[in-house]
């Protein structure tokens, strides 16, 4: 290559964007909404009536007999832990050294470790329950 020629990858300059960050933020907002509603959710009919609240109108969180508020809070905590773990994954920890492990050194070389794809395989299915909510992107739908 002559000294005035640019490498092929520089000619096809790509903006390297981790498209899972927006998804993770959106999921966390959905979890926040679920957690906010949890204290008011009680099984009163249409489910296992043996475990319905004895008196859902008077049921306080501490005296709840249906356990649905606590169950929702545990579900939200588990989903948050999954998102936090997946988003902690880095480019450097998979199949050797991905160029995006050091984006300052290799700003224009695309990721070759499939970090976004690996994250989407885990996070995508979590979106299913929230697909009808504002802000949902169709490309997040699991395949």
Order of alpha helices (4+ residues) and beta strands (2+ residues): alpha-alpha-alpha-alpha
